[in-house]
Amino acid sequence: MLMPSIFGESLFDDLMDFSFPRTSRPAHRENAQNVMRTDVRETDEGYELDIELPGFKKEDVKAQLKDGYLTILATKNANEDQKDDNGKYIRRERFTGSVSRSFYVGKKLTEEDIHAKFEDGMLKLSLPKEDNCKVEQEKYIKIEG
């Protein structure tokens, strides 16, 4: 008998084969696309980024500025053998693992220029705009002859 599936997998798959762990489709790959959704707003002073990190704590999140790229890294570890009061988990659909995202912000910014605040699963970043840089125009060399 065929069972209906949601999001491309049967709800009963893991109930039937829980003694044989799956390595071909780890949960972190299935759910990673839903992590770190980002809104970017331009203001007169700079840019504001709102990055969703549901289920993460402030301690799980790191922000690094290197070579003009702002990289956000969030890591969530889970013990696979965890048990609760009712027994061992058969299926865990909550995200575990790490996810990162990088944004090019320019090489003139420093760590002190960026303000970050983590609250209620949302990382809020404020970045100033780089100085109004001159757009380099194409320059041609005159060829005589």
Secondary structure by P-SEA (a helix, b strand, c coil): cbbbbcccccccccccccccccccccccccccccccbbbbbbcccbbbbbbbbcccccccbbbbbcccbbbbbbbbbbcccccccccccccccccccccccccccccccccccbbbbbcccbbbbbbcccccccccccccccccc
